[in-house]
Amino acid sequence: MSDLLSLYKEFKELESKFETETSNPDLSQTMSLESDMKEAYKKLKLAIIDELRVTNDFYQKIHEQNMLLVSNKSFELKVTKTRYGQHDKAKFTTRFEGGIMSNGYLYFRSVETNAEFTFDSYATKLIGTIDEHGATEVEEYETTMAFLRNLPAYYEARINMKGEVHLEVTEAELSVDSSLIAFELAGDPFNRNEKKRKLFLRNRSEMNRLISERIADLARLAKG
């Protein structure tokens, strides 16, 4: 409890500072505060989730149900946007982060690229995790020489009950510019099963309600 309360107070302090700084002409300072505030909220939310997984039977039930719903032997992710890498050496994405959005589809965005010089190559396999809310991250596991076909176009994605995510490039395209990387991916983890999609989203709404209630409890405690 004390840890949660400390995290809540830290978040509220940063939120208050950010609201004060919104009129500050120093945009870099405002953006830094906003980033710190979001990170503090993320820590608070994850701590509450950890607590609910242990203490709340209803949360446990829909948590397990969502992990079952999102587990999938195979579905396709398409590269929907390409972009130049973050620096001159960048040839491919080494880390994607994303999640299942409100429409029930999974989206990834590149957040890291290779930092060391490499000849034409790309990450053919990536592994990572997904949670009961659909928050997902994967990182490079295996690379291969690209020769001329150096830009991924499609990935096969697999998710197991433990929330392990495996991505593998199934199709790459010829690119005249080797500096382009796969920047955004999109796919349907429910394979057009609308019943599963709606249940997953409904369960997530319920979990978010429980999280909001817990934050409200912490707000009352903070006021003494």
Backbone as ProteinMPNN parsed JSONL, in Angstrom:
{"seq_chain_A": "MSDLLSLYKEFKELESKFETETSNPDLSQTMSLESDMKEAYKKLKLAIIDELRVTNDFYQKIHEQNMLLVSNKSFELKVTKTRYGQHDKAKFTTRFEGGIMSNGYLYFRSVETNAEFTFDSYATKLIGTIDEHGATEVEEYETTMAFLRNLPAYYEARINMKGEVHLEVTEAELSVDSSLIAFELAGDPFNRNEKKRKLFLRNRSEMNRLISERIADLARLAKG", "coords_chain_A": {"N_chain_A": [[0.817, -1.211, 0.0], [1.867, 1.289, 0.884], [3.867, 1.665, -1.0], [2.391, 1.936, -3.373], [1.005, 4.255, -2.761], [3.073, 6.075, -2.588], [3.961, 6.064, -5.237], [1.705, 7.107, -6.435], [1.638, 9.705, -5.341], [4.003, 10.702, -6.364], [3.414, 10.733, -9.105], [1.251, 12.608, -9.117], [2.542, 14.89, -8.221], [4.323, 15.423, -10.324], [2.445, 15.792, -12.327], [1.203, 18.129, -11.45], [3.35, 19.932, -11.649], [3.751, 19.847, -14.39], [1.344, 20.932, -15.361], [1.655, 23.518, -14.435], [3.804, 24.337, -15.919], [2.93, 24.477, -18.538], [2.52, 26.91, -19.737], [5.013, 27.835, -20.046], [7.56, 29.225, -22.032], [9.75, 27.698, -22.673], [9.927, 25.078, -24.421], [11.242, 22.609, -24.463], [11.698, 21.965, -21.779], [9.083, 21.691, -20.878], [8.264, 19.497, -22.41], [9.976, 17.568, -21.392], [9.083, 17.364, -18.761], [6.518, 16.418, -19.27], [7.108, 13.908, -20.336], [8.292, 12.695, -18.091], [6.089, 12.701, -16.378], [4.296, 10.989, -17.717], [5.758, 8.626, -17.604], [5.8, 8.206, -14.848], [3.089, 7.784, -14.376], [2.76, 5.436, -15.813], [4.334, 3.65, -14.304], [2.861, 3.673, -11.921], [0.394, 2.614, -12.804], [1.185, 0.026, -13.673], [2.036, -1.045, -11.253], [-0.37, -1.117, -9.858], [-1.766, -2.934, -11.46], [-0.22, -5.235, -11.007], [-0.875, -5.64, -8.334], [-3.677, -6.074, -8.486], [-3.792, -8.43, -9.962], [-3.152, -10.269, -8.071], [-4.807, -9.843, -5.866], [-7.48, -9.439, -6.598], [-10.185, -11.254, -7.501], [-11.963, -11.119, -9.673], [-10.562, -9.558, -11.504], [-8.424, -11.286, -11.953], [-9.742, -13.365, -13.268], [-10.705, -12.224, -15.725], [-8.326, -11.362, -16.714], [-6.955, -13.78, -17.247], [-8.722, -14.765, -19.144], [-8.444, -12.9, -21.224], [-5.783, -13.344, -21.982], [-6.046, -15.857, -23.056], [-7.792, -15.284, -25.172], [-6.212, -13.656, -26.826], [-4.124, -15.269, -27.531], [-2.63, -16.906, -30.241], [-2.025, -19.008, -32.923], [-1.092, -18.221, -35.406], [-0.914, -15.223, -37.224], [-1.078, -12.482, -39.548], [1.131, -9.734, -39.92], [1.34, -6.635, -41.406], [3.625, -4.44, -42.987], [2.989, -1.157, -42.751], [3.997, 1.346, -42.953], [6.985, 2.937, -43.954], [10.206, 4.33, -43.119], [12.998, 6.569, -42.863], [15.874, 5.548, -40.997], [17.022, 6.263, -37.587], [19.556, 7.281, -37.64], [22.661, 7.513, -39.528], [23.756, 4.943, -39.667], [21.656, 3.238, -39.367], [19.879, 0.437, -40.413], [17.862, -1.362, -40.015], [14.946, -2.135, -37.994], [15.327, -2.814, -34.574], [13.755, -3.009, -32.398], [10.337, -3.051, -31.665], [7.464, -1.383, -30.387], [4.114, -1.431, -29.118], [0.575, -2.07, -29.331], [-2.74, -3.446, -28.752], [-5.218, -1.651, -30.179], [-8.123, 0.541, -29.754], [-9.813, -0.325, -31.736], [-9.416, -2.988, -31.818], [-7.317, -4.059, -33.237], [-3.872, -4.925, -33.751], [-1.061, -2.883, -33.431], [2.229, -1.897, -34.263], [5.15, 0.103, -33.649], [8.302, 1.268, -34.748], [10.897, 1.66, -32.414], [13.553, 1.468, -31.891], [16.648, 1.202, -33.66], [19.295, -0.559, -35.414], [22.503, 0.092, -34.026], [25.131, -0.258, -34.684], [27.419, -0.38, -37.454], [26.365, -2.115, -40.355], [26.288, -4.362, -43.134], [23.926, -4.682, -45.862], [21.177, -5.895, -44.279], [18.674, -7.396, -42.128], [16.415, -7.675, -39.309], [15.192, -10.779, -39.008], [13.78, -12.302, -37.213], [11.935, -11.64, -34.286], [11.35, -11.367, -30.793], [9.146, -11.174, -27.916], [6.783, -9.766, -25.609], [3.285, -9.757, -24.631], [0.606, -8.268, -22.822], [-2.38, -8.592, -20.72], [-3.804, -6.362, -21.373], [-3.107, -5.836, -23.892], [-0.786, -4.471, -24.431], [2.305, -4.422, -26.037], [5.614, -5.556, -26.867], [8.502, -6.151, -28.792], [11.722, -7.475, -29.65], [14.783, -7.6, -31.543], [15.886, -10.825, -32.472], [17.07, -12.516, -34.273], [19.12, -12.019, -37.114], [19.617, -11.577, -40.688], [21.489, -11.687, -43.76], [20.596, -9.391, -46.296], [20.928, -8.964, -48.999], [19.535, -8.027, -51.976], [16.878, -7.877, -51.288], [15.88, -6.16, -48.947], [13.967, -4.944, -47.322], [11.543, -5.549, -45.044], [8.214, -6.727, -45.619], [6.013, -8.264, -44.818], [5.125, -9.954, -41.797], [4.966, -13.004, -39.95], [3.088, -13.579, -37.112], [3.038, -14.957, -33.84], [1.415, -15.854, -30.822], [1.547, -17.057, -27.541], [-0.094, -18.664, -24.679], [1.235, -17.761, -22.457], [1.844, -15.233, -23.051], [3.964, -14.765, -24.708], [5.463, -13.403, -27.557], [6.145, -13.954, -30.936], [7.746, -12.912, -33.819], [8.25, -13.208, -37.308], [9.838, -12.501, -40.337], [8.166, -12.925, -43.346], [8.01, -12.075, -45.901], [9.967, -10.045, -47.97], [10.841, -6.956, -49.553], [12.231, -5.601, -52.59], [14.314, -2.864, -52.275], [15.278, 0.297, -53.295], [16.536, 2.052, -51.722], [18.555, 1.552, -49.16], [18.461, 2.63, -46.666], [15.927, 2.841, -45.713], [13.556, 1.731, -43.288], [11.372, -0.755, -41.797], [8.738, 0.77, -40.332], [6.125, 1.02, -39.205], [3.759, -1.464, -38.213], [0.866, -3.524, -38.752], [-1.889, -5.585, -37.798], [-4.285, -8.308, -37.378], [-4.928, -9.794, -34.494], [-7.005, -11.438, -33.809], [-7.904, -12.725, -35.998], [-10.201, -12.011, -37.591], [-12.279, -12.809, -35.952], [-14.934, -11.633, -34.583], [-16.36, -11.922, -32.229], [-14.468, -12.739, -30.328], [-12.82, -10.481, -30.409], [-14.506, -8.382, -29.467], [-15.075, -9.304, -26.873], [-12.536, -9.307, -25.713], [-11.963, -6.534, -25.728], [-14.058, -5.606, -24.144], [-13.47, -6.846, -21.709], [-11.041, -5.552, -21.209], [-11.916, -2.949, -20.777], [-13.278, -3.311, -18.389], [-11.132, -4.009, -16.726], [-9.686, -1.633, -16.795], [-11.509, -0.015, -15.522], [-11.391, -1.033, -12.914], [-8.772, -0.347, -12.307], [-8.945, 2.442, -12.366], [-10.666, 2.841, -10.213], [-9.018, 2.019, -8.164], [-7.044, 3.97, -8.278], [-8.572, 6.146, -7.535], [-9.097, 5.434, -4.884], [-6.519, 5.711, -3.849], [-6.202, 8.424, -4.17], [-7.996, 9.43, -2.279], [-6.777, 8.469, 0.053], [-4.399, 9.869, -0.058], [-5.215, 12.443, 0.475], [-5.7, 12.234, 3.075]], "CA_chain_A": [[0.0, 0.0, 0.0], [2.712, 2.479, 0.981], [4.554, 1.823, -2.279], [1.421, 2.48, -4.317], [0.706, 5.634, -2.381], [4.251, 6.865, -2.963], [3.932, 6.203, -6.695], [0.606, 8.018, -6.761], [2.045, 11.065, -4.981], [5.033, 11.096, -7.328], [2.707, 11.072, -10.341], [0.478, 13.835, -8.943], [3.49, 16.003, -8.118], [4.782, 15.713, -11.68], [1.293, 16.313, -13.054], [1.032, 19.514, -11.022], [4.444, 20.7, -12.236], [3.514, 19.936, -15.828], [0.255, 21.883, -15.584], [2.207, 24.849, -14.181], [4.795, 24.639, -16.954], [2.356, 24.496, -19.892], [2.629, 28.262, -20.288], [6.441, 28.159, -20.12], [8.021, 29.254, -23.433], [10.798, 26.69, -22.855], [9.201, 23.88, -24.825], [12.003, 21.405, -24.127], [11.455, 21.667, -20.373], [7.706, 21.213, -20.781], [8.225, 18.147, -22.97], [10.667, 16.696, -20.451], [8.153, 17.139, -17.648], [5.432, 15.569, -19.762], [7.659, 12.555, -20.434], [8.439, 12.186, -16.719], [4.736, 12.486, -15.848], [3.756, 9.786, -18.348], [6.502, 7.483, -17.079], [5.34, 8.007, -13.473], [1.753, 7.178, -14.456], [2.955, 4.058, -16.267], [4.807, 2.885, -13.149], [1.727, 3.541, -11.011], [-0.574, 1.694, -13.391], [1.74, -1.326, -13.663], [2.036, -1.503, -9.867], [-1.76, -1.443, -9.533], [-2.059, -4.174, -12.182], [0.428, -6.327, -10.264], [-1.663, -5.868, -7.124], [-4.975, -6.64, -8.847], [-3.593, -9.813, -10.407], [-3.007, -11.125, -6.883], [-5.819, -9.631, -4.824], [-8.845, -9.272, -7.102], [-10.586, -12.475, -8.206], [-12.587, -10.774, -10.955], [-9.479, -9.144, -12.394], [-7.694, -12.508, -12.316], [-10.547, -14.134, -14.22], [-10.723, -11.627, -17.056], [-6.923, -11.367, -17.139], [-6.695, -15.089, -17.855], [-9.547, -14.878, -20.342], [-7.846, -12.095, -22.29], [-4.581, -14.013, -22.466], [-6.531, -16.943, -23.911], [-8.366, -14.687, -26.375], [-5.186, -13.068, -27.697], [-3.188, -16.301, -27.978], [-2.932, -17.181, -31.64], [-0.95, -19.777, -33.55], [-0.507, -17.501, -36.535], [-1.638, -14.172, -37.927], [-0.177, -11.697, -40.386], [1.368, -8.31, -39.688], [1.786, -5.977, -42.622], [4.333, -3.175, -42.839], [2.096, -0.124, -43.283], [4.741, 2.593, -43.168], [8.445, 2.879, -43.88], [10.784, 5.621, -42.778], [14.442, 6.524, -42.703], [16.297, 5.233, -39.63], [17.318, 7.379, -36.699], [20.916, 7.76, -37.861], [23.241, 7.045, -40.791], [24.062, 3.509, -39.627], [20.426, 2.468, -39.211], [19.474, -0.381, -41.556], [16.644, -2.112, -39.706], [14.394, -1.98, -36.652], [15.698, -3.843, -33.606], [12.726, -3.064, -31.352], [9.021, -2.457, -31.901], [6.526, -1.33, -29.262], [2.766, -1.128, -29.591], [-0.494, -2.672, -28.561], [-4.056, -3.599, -29.367], [-5.904, -0.37, -30.071], [-9.558, 0.487, -29.446], [-10.519, -1.04, -32.804], [-9.149, -4.408, -31.68], [-6.208, -4.474, -34.098], [-2.556, -4.765, -33.148], [-0.173, -1.984, -34.161], [3.589, -1.732, -33.753], [5.955, 1.193, -34.206], [9.732, 1.143, -34.489], [11.417, 2.559, -31.383], [15.01, 1.366, -31.891], [17.269, 0.629, -34.849], [20.665, -1.007, -35.154], [23.414, 1.201, -33.737], [26.437, -0.564, -35.267], [27.425, -0.488, -38.913], [26.112, -3.445, -40.899], [25.96, -4.403, -44.549], [22.483, -4.846, -46.021], [20.629, -6.996, -43.489], [17.512, -6.985, -41.348], [16.015, -8.612, -38.261], [14.183, -11.689, -39.55], [12.98, -12.82, -36.102], [11.886, -10.815, -33.083], [10.552, -11.99, -29.724], [8.774, -10.234, -26.871], [5.658, -10.095, -24.735], [2.029, -9.017, -24.676], [-0.112, -8.471, -21.568], [-3.833, -8.742, -20.829], [-4.353, -5.124, -21.933], [-2.693, -5.757, -25.285], [0.49, -3.76, -24.556], [3.212, -5.371, -26.674], [6.949, -5.132, -27.265], [9.337, -7.223, -29.326], [13.041, -7.009, -30.031], [15.563, -8.434, -32.455], [16.366, -12.108, -31.994], [17.919, -13.11, -35.305], [19.238, -11.217, -38.336], [20.146, -12.284, -41.847], [21.902, -10.821, -44.856], [19.425, -9.057, -47.098], [21.251, -8.855, -50.415], [18.734, -6.968, -52.579], [15.539, -7.82, -50.686], [16.269, -5.747, -47.607], [12.915, -4.23, -46.61], [10.429, -6.435, -44.696], [6.873, -6.313, -46.038], [5.048, -9.008, -44.008], [5.62, -10.799, -40.717], [4.053, -13.944, -39.299], [3.101, -13.38, -35.665], [2.475, -16.018, -33.003], [1.308, -15.495, -29.412], [1.113, -18.195, -26.737], [-0.875, -18.35, -23.487], [2.079, -17.069, -21.478], [2.055, -13.874, -23.509], [5.18, -14.653, -25.51], [5.189, -12.994, -28.931], [7.206, -14.283, -31.887], [7.558, -12.351, -35.153], [9.222, -13.655, -38.296], [9.605, -11.946, -41.659], [7.776, -13.925, -44.344], [8.18, -11.508, -47.231], [10.736, -8.803, -48.026], [10.734, -6.32, -50.861], [13.385, -4.924, -53.149], [14.308, -1.444, -51.963], [16.39, 1.012, -53.922], [17.159, 2.852, -50.67], [18.807, 0.633, -48.044], [18.31, 3.34, -45.394], [14.539, 2.741, -45.265], [13.269, 0.646, -42.347], [9.969, -1.002, -41.462], [8.475, 1.69, -39.224], [4.863, 0.66, -38.555], [3.155, -2.742, -38.578], [-0.525, -3.663, -38.316], [-2.46, -6.902, -38.055], [-5.474, -8.703, -36.623], [-4.625, -10.96, -33.658], [-8.207, -12.248, -33.62], [-8.216, -13.369, -37.275], [-11.575, -11.676, -37.989], [-13.276, -13.35, -35.025], [-15.451, -10.438, -33.919], [-16.782, -12.268, -30.874], [-13.263, -12.667, -29.493], [-12.364, -9.089, -30.362], [-15.388, -7.604, -28.599], [-14.915, -9.762, -25.496], [-11.238, -8.8, -25.249], [-12.084, -5.102, -25.478], [-14.952, -5.423, -22.998], [-12.682, -7.203, -20.527], [-10.064, -4.494, -20.949], [-12.647, -1.822, -20.192], [-13.526, -3.667, -16.992], [-9.856, -3.917, -16.008], [-9.374, -0.212, -16.658], [-12.407, 0.515, -14.491], [-10.827, -1.426, -11.621], [-7.563, 0.462, -12.103], [-9.403, 3.803, -12.044], [-11.196, 2.796, -8.851], [-7.868, 1.927, -7.243], [-6.421, 5.297, -8.258], [-9.459, 6.991, -6.732], [-8.824, 5.061, -3.491], [-5.242, 6.308, -3.486], [-6.415, 9.871, -4.069], [-8.631, 9.679, -0.964], [-5.765, 8.236, 1.079], [-3.41, 10.951, -0.133], [-5.798, 13.631, 1.083], [-5.711, 12.003, 4.52]], "C_chain_A": [[0.849, 1.257, 0.0], [3.449, 2.745, -0.324], [3.624, 2.428, -3.325], [1.133, 3.943, -4.024], [1.869, 6.557, -2.756], [4.285, 7.108, -4.466], [2.838, 7.167, -7.125], [1.02, 9.466, -6.487], [3.109, 11.591, -5.942], [4.394, 11.523, -8.646], [1.987, 12.405, -10.213], [1.394, 15.069, -8.826], [3.99, 16.418, -9.504], [3.652, 16.292, -12.538], [1.073, 17.785, -12.719], [2.11, 20.414, -11.626], [4.22, 20.899, -13.734], [2.426, 20.949, -16.134], [0.721, 23.317, -15.377], [3.103, 25.3, -15.324], [4.207, 24.767, -18.365], [2.441, 25.868, -20.544], [4.087, 28.714, -20.419], [6.894, 28.158, -21.584], [9.126, 28.247, -23.733], [10.142, 25.346, -23.141], [9.925, 22.607, -24.42], [11.788, 20.998, -22.679], [10.048, 21.113, -20.172], [7.59, 19.789, -21.285], [8.903, 17.151, -22.053], [9.777, 16.36, -19.262], [7.009, 16.216, -18.056], [5.883, 14.117, -19.857], [7.801, 11.925, -19.058], [7.083, 11.854, -16.109], [4.147, 11.194, -16.414], [4.451, 8.531, -17.82], [6.067, 7.169, -15.645], [3.961, 7.353, -13.456], [1.857, 5.714, -14.879], [3.398, 3.167, -15.11], [3.669, 2.63, -12.158], [0.739, 2.512, -11.528], [-0.077, 0.248, -13.35], [1.76, -1.896, -12.244], [0.627, -1.892, -9.423], [-2.164, -2.753, -10.21], [-1.46, -5.371, -11.454], [-0.368, -6.667, -9.006], [-2.985, -6.56, -7.457], [-4.864, -8.093, -9.303], [-3.55, -10.782, -9.236], [-4.219, -11.044, -5.966], [-7.261, -9.611, -5.31], [-9.241, -10.467, -7.976], [-11.169, -12.175, -9.586], [-11.517, -10.365, -11.965], [-8.702, -10.375, -12.868], [-8.436, -13.28, -13.409], [-10.487, -13.534, -15.619], [-9.302, -11.448, -17.615], [-6.623, -12.669, -17.872], [-7.494, -15.268, -19.146], [-8.953, -14.086, -21.504], [-6.574, -12.718, -22.838], [-4.951, -15.179, -23.374], [-7.048, -16.385, -25.235], [-7.3, -14.208, -27.356], [-4.174, -14.103, -28.183], [-3.6, -16.772, -29.367], [-1.751, -17.9, -32.271], [-0.293, -19.015, -34.695], [-1.448, -16.413, -37.045], [-0.614, -13.268, -38.602], [-0.085, -10.249, -39.918], [1.933, -7.712, -40.962], [2.539, -4.697, -42.279], [3.496, -2.093, -43.522], [2.798, 1.202, -43.518], [6.233, 2.326, -43.056], [8.968, 4.282, -43.606], [12.3, 5.469, -42.73], [14.781, 6.27, -41.237], [16.735, 6.465, -38.863], [18.706, 7.984, -36.942], [21.465, 7.114, -39.128], [23.463, 5.541, -40.832], [22.799, 2.636, -39.649], [20.051, 1.745, -40.506], [18.153, -1.113, -41.291], [16.209, -1.844, -38.268], [14.837, -3.135, -35.769], [14.666, -3.98, -32.489], [11.465, -2.348, -31.809], [8.259, -2.424, -30.572], [5.15, -0.978, -29.811], [1.72, -1.769, -28.715], [-1.762, -2.821, -29.375], [-4.843, -2.319, -29.107], [-7.412, -0.569, -29.838], [-10.377, -0.194, -30.529], [-10.246, -2.545, -32.775], [-8.061, -4.942, -32.591], [-4.882, -4.146, -33.417], [-1.668, -3.897, -34.039], [1.186, -1.927, -33.46], [4.216, -0.497, -34.379], [7.411, 0.979, -33.811], [10.168, 2.143, -33.42], [12.94, 2.494, -31.279], [15.481, 0.756, -33.204], [18.689, 0.2, -34.504], [21.599, 0.19, -34.998], [24.787, 0.996, -34.37], [26.318, -0.665, -36.785], [27.179, -1.934, -39.323], [25.901, -3.325, -42.397], [24.457, -4.659, -44.655], [21.999, -6.095, -45.285], [19.39, -6.489, -42.774], [17.19, -8.052, -40.316], [14.896, -9.495, -38.804], [13.285, -12.275, -38.457], [13.076, -11.866, -34.923], [11.03, -11.536, -32.052], [10.24, -10.946, -28.659], [7.563, -10.714, -26.098], [4.437, -9.247, -25.058], [1.317, -9.272, -23.351], [-1.617, -8.495, -21.811], [-4.516, -7.485, -21.364], [-4.0, -4.965, -23.411], [-1.409, -4.993, -25.504], [1.571, -4.755, -24.982], [4.562, -4.744, -26.967], [7.723, -6.345, -27.755], [10.697, -6.635, -29.692], [13.773, -8.06, -30.855], [16.063, -9.707, -31.772], [17.342, -12.74, -32.988], [17.941, -12.201, -36.536], [19.791, -12.074, -39.467], [20.583, -11.268, -42.891], [20.724, -10.599, -45.797], [19.679, -9.153, -48.587], [20.391, -7.735, -51.017], [17.376, -6.797, -51.902], [15.687, -7.447, -49.208], [15.186, -5.042, -46.799], [11.744, -5.165, -46.318], [9.083, -5.857, -45.139], [5.788, -6.979, -45.198], [5.781, -9.831, -42.952], [4.544, -11.817, -40.356], [4.211, -13.746, -37.799], [2.451, -14.56, -34.968], [2.503, -15.571, -31.544], [0.856, -16.728, -28.638], [0.408, -17.718, -25.463], [-0.084, -17.601, -22.423], [2.347, -15.621, -21.878], [3.352, -13.675, -24.261], [4.799, -14.375, -26.965], [6.402, -13.321, -29.798], [6.834, -13.693, -33.245], [8.646, -12.868, -36.079], [8.851, -13.077, -39.662], [9.271, -13.072, -42.637], [7.93, -13.404, -45.768], [8.937, -10.19, -47.121], [10.697, -8.265, -49.446], [12.079, -5.734, -51.299], [13.269, -3.43, -52.84], [15.525, -0.781, -52.588], [17.132, 1.867, -52.896], [17.332, 1.981, -49.43], [18.688, 1.31, -46.682], [16.872, 3.306, -44.877], [14.365, 1.542, -44.34], [11.762, 0.434, -42.251], [9.653, -0.186, -40.213], [7.191, 1.355, -38.472], [4.328, -0.655, -39.108], [1.718, -2.766, -38.077], [-1.029, -5.05, -38.666], [-3.618, -7.201, -37.127], [-5.18, -9.947, -35.794], [-5.817, -11.886, -33.442], [-8.67, -12.923, -34.916], [-9.693, -13.237, -37.661], [-12.656, -12.298, -37.106], [-13.792, -12.189, -34.166], [-15.925, -10.71, -32.493], [-15.607, -12.184, -29.912], [-12.802, -11.224, -29.316], [-13.192, -8.275, -29.369], [-15.235, -8.006, -27.13], [-13.596, -9.258, -24.909], [-11.353, -7.328, -24.867], [-12.996, -4.816, -24.284], [-14.222, -5.753, -21.692], [-11.673, -6.109, -20.183], [-10.724, -3.266, -20.323], [-12.919, -2.064, -18.712], [-12.252, -3.565, -16.166], [-9.466, -2.467, -15.793], [-10.265, 0.458, -15.614], [-11.86, 0.195, -13.104], [-9.569, -0.625, -11.293], [-7.949, 1.878, -11.699], [-9.944, 3.875, -10.624], [-10.056, 2.752, -7.836], [-7.148, 3.272, -7.156], [-7.261, 6.264, -7.431], [-9.284, 6.7, -5.243], [-7.534, 5.732, -2.996], [-5.37, 7.821, -3.339], [-7.044, 10.231, -2.727], [-7.631, 9.505, 0.164], [-4.741, 9.377, 1.117], [-3.907, 12.233, 0.534], [-5.888, 13.494, 2.597], [-7.101, 11.912, 5.085]], "O_chain_A": [[0.602, 2.183, -0.773], [3.638, 3.896, -0.715], [4.018, 3.323, -4.072], [1.033, 4.763, -4.936], [1.656, 7.689, -3.192], [4.596, 8.209, -4.92], [3.016, 7.947, -8.061], [0.778, 10.349, -7.31], [3.118, 12.773, -6.288], [4.774, 12.536, -9.233], [2.095, 13.25, -11.101], [1.043, 16.155, -9.287], [4.071, 17.606, -9.818], [3.879, 17.172, -13.369], [0.79, 18.592, -13.604], [1.82, 21.528, -12.063], [4.466, 21.977, -14.274], [2.564, 21.744, -17.064], [0.248, 24.231, -16.053], [3.16, 26.484, -15.658], [4.927, 25.133, -19.294], [2.436, 25.975, -21.77], [4.36, 29.834, -20.85], [6.641, 27.192, -22.304], [9.416, 27.967, -24.896], [9.841, 24.577, -22.227], [9.279, 21.62, -24.066], [11.704, 19.807, -22.379], [9.844, 20.183, -19.392], [6.908, 18.962, -20.679], [8.459, 16.008, -21.942], [9.726, 15.214, -18.815], [6.588, 15.349, -17.29], [5.137, 13.204, -19.503], [7.47, 10.754, -18.872], [6.938, 10.852, -15.408], [3.567, 10.397, -15.677], [3.812, 7.499, -17.615], [5.975, 6.001, -15.267], [3.69, 6.48, -12.631], [1.135, 4.858, -14.368], [2.896, 2.054, -14.955], [3.526, 1.53, -11.625], [0.295, 1.638, -10.782], [-0.845, -0.659, -13.026], [1.528, -3.089, -12.05], [0.446, -2.873, -8.702], [-2.831, -3.587, -9.598], [-2.116, -6.402, -11.302], [-0.518, -7.838, -8.655], [-3.371, -7.521, -6.79], [-5.764, -8.892, -9.046], [-3.869, -11.963, -9.38], [-4.618, -12.039, -5.36], [-8.18, -9.754, -4.503], [-8.691, -10.659, -9.061], [-10.9, -12.892, -10.549], [-11.556, -10.769, -13.127], [-8.364, -10.486, -14.046], [-7.825, -13.782, -14.352], [-10.246, -14.249, -16.592], [-9.105, -11.391, -18.829], [-6.1, -12.656, -18.986], [-7.005, -15.848, -20.115], [-8.961, -14.554, -22.643], [-6.311, -12.63, -24.037], [-4.253, -15.459, -24.349], [-6.775, -16.946, -26.296], [-7.462, -14.337, -28.57], [-3.443, -13.849, -29.141], [-4.78, -17.007, -29.629], [-0.611, -17.45, -32.163], [0.909, -19.141, -34.928], [-2.634, -16.659, -37.27], [0.569, -13.291, -38.265], [-1.088, -9.625, -39.568], [2.897, -8.229, -41.526], [2.134, -3.956, -41.383], [3.319, -2.119, -44.74], [2.268, 2.081, -44.198], [6.685, 1.589, -42.179], [8.28, 5.279, -43.826], [12.816, 4.362, -42.574], [14.065, 6.719, -40.341], [16.811, 7.565, -39.412], [18.983, 9.093, -36.487], [20.808, 6.264, -39.731], [23.372, 4.925, -41.894], [22.873, 1.437, -39.919], [19.924, 2.366, -41.56], [17.419, -1.441, -42.223], [16.996, -1.387, -37.439], [14.737, -4.298, -36.162], [14.694, -4.945, -31.726], [11.505, -1.208, -32.273], [8.396, -3.324, -29.743], [5.032, -0.31, -30.838], [1.93, -1.987, -27.522], [-1.847, -2.384, -30.523], [-5.099, -1.955, -27.959], [-7.897, -1.696, -29.739], [-11.512, -0.601, -30.281], [-10.774, -3.291, -33.6], [-7.896, -6.156, -32.708], [-4.788, -3.215, -32.617], [-1.54, -4.142, -35.238], [1.272, -1.911, -32.232], [3.865, -0.1, -35.49], [7.713, 0.566, -32.691], [9.848, 3.329, -33.505], [13.556, 3.357, -30.654], [14.808, -0.093, -33.787], [19.219, 0.545, -33.447], [21.502, 1.171, -35.736], [25.527, 1.958, -34.572], [25.26, -0.991, -37.323], [27.715, -2.862, -38.718], [25.396, -2.312, -42.88], [23.789, -4.834, -43.636], [22.373, -7.215, -45.633], [19.09, -5.295, -42.806], [17.636, -9.193, -40.431], [13.784, -9.022, -39.035], [12.162, -12.697, -38.735], [14.148, -11.352, -34.603], [10.086, -12.241, -32.41], [10.964, -9.961, -28.508], [7.342, -11.916, -25.949], [4.533, -8.181, -25.666], [1.41, -10.372, -22.806], [-2.075, -8.428, -22.951], [-5.679, -7.535, -21.765], [-4.518, -4.081, -24.094], [-0.963, -4.865, -26.644], [1.732, -5.805, -24.361], [4.654, -3.556, -27.276], [7.609, -7.435, -27.194], [10.81, -5.449, -30.005], [13.422, -9.24, -30.856], [16.586, -9.675, -30.658], [18.304, -13.405, -32.602], [16.906, -11.678, -36.948], [20.354, -13.146, -39.241], [20.108, -10.132, -42.906], [19.949, -11.519, -46.059], [18.753, -9.395, -49.361], [20.518, -6.587, -50.592], [16.79, -5.715, -51.934], [15.628, -8.309, -48.332], [15.458, -4.583, -45.69], [11.019, -5.542, -47.238], [8.85, -4.652, -45.044], [4.768, -6.362, -44.892], [6.885, -10.329, -43.172], [3.352, -11.526, -40.447], [5.326, -13.746, -37.277], [1.447, -15.099, -35.434], [3.483, -14.986, -31.083], [-0.111, -17.38, -29.03], [0.325, -16.517, -25.204], [-0.656, -16.894, -21.593], [2.992, -14.874, -21.143], [3.8, -12.542, -24.438], [3.922, -15.032, -27.527], [7.538, -13.008, -29.442], [5.744, -13.942, -33.76], [9.813, -12.959, -35.696], [7.699, -13.155, -40.088], [10.008, -14.052, -42.74], [7.977, -14.18, -46.723], [8.608, -9.333, -46.301], [10.54, -9.014, -50.41], [12.938, -5.419, -50.475], [12.241, -2.812, -53.116], [16.655, -1.244, -52.429], [18.23, 2.351, -53.169], [16.361, 1.703, -48.726], [18.8, 0.646, -45.652], [16.616, 3.693, -43.737], [14.941, 0.478, -44.566], [10.975, 1.322, -42.579], [10.233, -0.422, -39.153], [7.163, 1.399, -37.242], [4.425, -0.929, -40.304], [1.388, -2.106, -37.091], [-0.654, -5.623, -39.689], [-3.9, -6.439, -36.202], [-5.18, -11.053, -36.335], [-5.654, -13.001, -32.945], [-9.694, -13.605, -34.937], [-10.346, -14.22, -38.012], [-13.828, -12.308, -37.482], [-13.179, -11.815, -33.166], [-15.891, -9.818, -31.646], [-15.726, -11.632, -28.819], [-12.443, -10.802, -28.217], [-12.64, -7.565, -28.529], [-15.262, -7.151, -26.244], [-13.543, -8.834, -23.755], [-10.89, -6.923, -23.801], [-12.739, -3.896, -23.508], [-14.341, -5.032, -20.702], [-11.476, -5.779, -19.013], [-10.149, -2.626, -19.443], [-12.809, -1.155, -17.889], [-12.284, -3.089, -15.031], [-8.97, -2.108, -14.725], [-9.838, 1.376, -14.913], [-11.865, 1.051, -12.219], [-9.334, -0.269, -10.138], [-7.347, 2.451, -10.791], [-9.71, 4.853, -9.913], [-10.13, 3.377, -6.778], [-6.694, 3.666, -6.082], [-6.721, 7.103, -6.71], [-9.318, 7.621, -4.427], [-7.471, 6.248, -1.88], [-4.722, 8.426, -2.484], [-6.665, 11.225, -2.108], [-7.621, 10.283, 1.118], [-4.285, 9.789, 2.184], [-3.124, 13.006, 1.085], [-6.114, 14.468, 3.315], [-7.267, 11.72, 6.289]]}, "name": "protein", "num_of_chains": 1, "seq": "MSDLLSLYKEFKELESKFETETSNPDLSQTMSLESDMKEAYKKLKLAIIDELRVTNDFYQKIHEQNMLLVSNKSFELKVTKTRYGQHDKAKFTTRFEGGIMSNGYLYFRSVETNAEFTFDSYATKLIGTIDEHGATEVEEYETTMAFLRNLPAYYEARINMKGEVHLEVTEAELSVDSSLIAFELAGDPFNRNEKKRKLFLRNRSEMNRLISERIADLARLAKG"}
